[in-house]
């Protein structure tokens, strides 16, 4: 005989489980729909550079260069790009290719049709002969739906192509979904002796049971990756709040503030060759990622040259700031001086896009972007099945009841 205490305890467990199930259900139905689109855009973004090169070979690929060919000077490449930039355009960044068969890119901005906004363009230059291969609009801050296809998917993944407001929406959705994943794990948690049943899909099951098993098993096995993706994404959307939380557990070094004022002691800025010479002397190892041009008379050159030990390939942090007139180092940031909290933060983006673990990691993150679609579809079907069952029970006539009593 079950005691009253045990009965109440069992009732409490069932009540709490129903509560968590309902929370999981409604978060999934509403926030999950947005996450499906974010996840699909994220999957495409993982292999964005490769897709972009495949779709635009005439712009991004360099054909027919000799095996031992050397690059033309950076100043020649920059001059070729500047020659086709319109008068109202302002060169912004010199982007180094990731492969020998890819073009250099020089980005520049022009005023957009919307007052106070900017259009950002890219010029592609063959590094072996300094010929321009073409240019294109990268994105328009006044109209987020304009721009290159892959850049749109990246912006949609982070902001729903709605600017800063969309970025906040994505962060809030991610917070809800983080809670949804955690409640899903609570609901999934098997009772004693049913672990294998919870970890597998039943063979020869009905369509309804197969759908249920697919949802719970995909949700469980995908939860680790989804938690990593969600936590890292939330940090990127709300970095100030995340940094404050991290400081409670790990030390953080002060973030470098870019110097924005130098003395004007010359009529001309130093050349890119001189910029690279200074950077190579200070950091002889590593690979160049960007050189940012001074944006005014008192601005500086900013050079980002990834250190070999940096796990973050896409967004490395080793940086030099140089006086644009005399080439003196105004400020520098070397990731070797990072505190433990900084190291943790530097791992988040490579985990988010999978590059921390090479091609295998990127494939895993690509697949994780498809999981929200699987979970949403199977969860929606499960909800519809249970809803139909409830409606059926409500409308089912009660047998053996007299039609009337007098």
N, C-alpha and C positions, 0 to 999 in steps of 0.2 A: 504493500500500500504506500502511495506517495504522500509524504508529509505535506502539511500546509505550507511550511517554509520552502520546501523544494518546489512545490507547485507555484508559489509566488515568484521564486527565482526564475523558473522556467518562463513564466509569463513575462517577467521583466526583460529577459533576453529576447523573446519574440517581439515584444513591443519596441525595444531599441532597434532591433534589426529592421522592422517595418519602417521605423522613422528614418534610419540611414538609407534604406532602399528608396524611400520617397524623395529624400534629398538628392540622392544619386540620380534618380530618374529625371527630376525636373531640371537640375543643372545640365544634365546630358542633353535633354530635349531642346533647350534654348541656347545655352552657351556652346553646346556641342555642334550645332549647325554652323556657327561662325568658325569654330575650330576646324571643321572639315575643309573649308576654303583656305584657311591659314595653313593647314597641314599640307594640302596639295601644292600650294604656292611654295612652301618650304622645301618640299621634295624636289621641285624643279630648280630651286635656288642652289641646292647642294651641288649640282653639276651645271650651274649657270654658266661659268666661263667656257666649259667644253661645248655646251649647247649653243652658246652665242657664237663661238668660233665656227661650229659646223653650219649654222644658219647663215653666217655672214663671212664666208671664206675670202671674198674679194677685199673686204675691209681689214680683217684681222690676221689673215695668213700671208706669209711671204713665200713666193714660189721661185724656184730655179736659182737659188743662191749657191755659190760654190761651197764645198764641204768645209774648207778652212777659211772661209771669208771672215773678215773682221768688220765690226760696226764702224760706220762713219762717226765723227765726233758728235758728242751730245749737242754742241752748239749748232752744228750744221742741221741736225735733226730738228732742233727747236726752231731754227730759222725757217726751215721749210714749212713747219706748221704755222708759224706766225705770219708767213706770207699769205696764207689763205684765210686767216682770221679777220673778220670784218673790223672796221675802225672802232665800232662801239664795243667790240669784244675785249675781254681782259683775260690773258692767260693765267691759269690758276695752278695746274699741277702737271709735272712731267712723270708719266707712269711707265715703269719699266715692264717689259714682257716677262712672262714666266717661262717661256720656251724660246729656243733658238729660231723657230720658224714663225714667230709671231711679231706683229708690228709694235712699235712704240706708240703710245697714246699721249697727246697733249690735250688737256681739258681747258675750256674757257667758258666764261659766262657773258651773256648779253642781257639787256633789259627785256623783260617779258611784256606781253600785251597788257597784263594786269599790273596796274601801277604798284611799284614797290616790290615786285617779284622778279625772278630771274630765270632765264633759260640757260641750261648747262649743255654744252656741246663737246664732242670729241673729234679730234683730228688724228688720223692714223697715218703713220709714216714708216716707210720701208727703211730699216736701220742699215741696210747694206749699200744703198745708193741715195738715201735721203729724199726719195720721191714720195709725194703725198699719195696715199691710196684712196683717200676720200674722207668724208666727215659725216656726222649724224647728230641729231638731237638726242641727248642722253635722258634728260627729264626737264619738265617745266614746273617750277614751284607754284605758278599761278594756275596751272591746270594739271593736276596729278595724273590724269589719264593719258597725257601725251608723253612720248618718249620711246626708247628702245624696249623691245618685248621683254627681255630678261631683266632689265632694270625695273620694269613695271612689276614683274613677279616678286622681285626682292622687296620693293617698296610695299606691295600688297601684303606680303608676309609680315612686315613689321608695322605697317600703318593702315592697312586696308585701302591704301592709296588715298587717304583722307588727311594727310599731314599730321601735325602734332596731336590733334584731337583723335585721329584714328590710332595713333600710337598709344594713347592713354586707354582707348577702348580695348586694344589688343592686350595690354597689360592687365586690365580688369578681367577680361575673358580668361586669360591665363591663370589668374588667381582663383577664379571659380573652378576652372578645370583641374587645377592642382587639388582642390578640395574634393572634386568629383572622383579623381583617381584614388584618393585616400579612402573615401567612403565606399568606392567600388571594392577596394581590398577588404574593408570591414565586412561588406555583404558577402564577398567571395569566401571568406575564412571558413574552412570546413569544420564540421563537428568531428568528434572522435571516430576514427576508423574510416573516414571518407576522404582522406587526402588524395589518393590516386584517382578517385572519381572526380575530384575538383581540378585535377591537373590534366585530364584527358578528355577527348571527345568520344562519346559512346558510339561503338560501331553498330551498324544496322539500326540506327535510331530513326524515329519519325522526323519529319521536317521540322516540327516544332521543337523537339528535343535537340536536334542538330543545331538549330539556330541559337538556342540557349547555351549549349556547350561551346559553340564557336565564340559567342560573346564573352563568356567567363574565362575561357582559356587564353584567347587573344588578349583580353584585358589584363590577365595576370602576367603572362610572359612579356607583354609589351609595357607593363607598368614601370619597370626600372628605367627603360629608355625614355618613356614619356615624362617621368619625374625629372630626369636630368634636363631634358629639353625645356620643360616648363620652368624649372627653377632658373636655368641660365637665361631663358628669354625674359623672365620677370626682372632679373638683375639688369639686363640691358635696357629695359623700358623705364625702370625706376632705380637708376644707379645710386642716387643720393640716399634713398631709404635703405637699399641693400648694403651700401658701404657702412652706414650707421649700425646695421645689424651685425655685419662682419666684425666691426671694431670691438664688439662685446666679447668676441672669442679669439680674434687674431689681430696682431698689429698691422697697421697700414701706413706705408710711407706717404708723405705729402705728395699729391699729384703735381707734376711740373706745370708751371704756368708759363705759357709761351710769351717771351718778351715782344713787345709791340712798338718799341721806340729805340732808334739808334741815332747817333749824330750823323748829319749829312756832311761828309768830309771829302766828297768826290762828285763829279758830274755824271759818272756812269757806275753801274753795278758790275761786280766781277763776273767773269764768264762761268758757264757750267763746268768747264774743264778745271777752273780754279776751285770751284765748289767741291768737285769730286776729289781733287788732290788733297784738300784739307780733310774731307771725310775719310778718305782712305788712310791718311796718316794717323787719324785718331782711332778709327775702327778698321783695321786692315782686313778683317775677315767678314764673312756674311754676304748677303745679297741685297742690292738696292730694291726698294719698293716704290718710293715716291721722292721727288724733289718738288717742294711747293715754292712757287715764285713769290717774291715780295709783292704785296698788294698796295703798296704806297711808298712814298719817299722815306718813311721812317720804319718801314716793316723789315723783316729779316727773311733769309732763306731758311726753310725747314727741310731737313733731309732725314728720311726714315730708311734705315739700313738694317734689315733683320739679322739678329745675332744667330749663329748656328744652333745655340741651345734653346732658342725660343720655340715653344710648341705652337705658338700662334703664327701661322704662315700668312693668313689673309690680312690680319691686322697687327703686325709687329709693332713694338713700342720703342725700340732703340732709336733715339732721335738726337740730332744735332741742330742747333739754331745758330746761324752764322750772320754776322754783320754783312749786309749786302755790298758794302763799299770796300772794306779791307779784308774780308774773309776771316776775321777773328771769331773764335767760338764764344758766343754770348751765353749759351746755356746748353746743357746736355742731359740726356736721360739714358742710363745704362741699366737694363733689367737685372744685371748682376747685383745691383744695390737694392732690389726689391725686398720688402718684408714678407713674412709668411702670408699675410692677407692679400698682398699684391700677386703673389704666385697663385693663390687660389683663384683670384679674379681672372688672371691671364689664362687659366685653364677653361674658363666657362665658355668662351666663344668657340675654341677648337672642339669642345665637347658638343656644343650646340649644332655645329655644322659637320661634325664627324672627322675633321682633318687631324685630330689628335691621334687617331689610330690608323692613319693612312687611308688607302682605298677601301679596305674592309669597313672602317669606321664610317666613311661617307656613304657606303651602300646601306649600312645599318640605319643611319639617320634618314636616308632616302625612303627606306621601307617604313620607318616610324612615322613619316609624314602621311602614309597611306592608312595607318592604323585608325585615326579618327573616323575615316569614312567607313571602315569595316565595323567599328564599334557603334557608330551612329546608326547605320543601317540595321544591324542586328538588334541593337537596343530599341529602335523604333518598332521593328517587327515584333519583338517581345512585348512591348507596351501595348500594341494593337491586339495581340493575341489575348493578353490578360483582360483587356478592356472588353473585347467581344465576349469572353467567358463571363465576366461580371454582368453584362447586359443580358446575356442568355439566362443566367440564374434569376435575375430580377423579373424577367417576363415569363418564366416558366410557370404554368398553372399548377396549383397544389392539388394533388389527387385525393380522392376519398373524402372530400369536404362536401357537406350537404349544400345544395344550391340555395336553399332558403330555410328559414326556421320560423315556425309560427307558435 
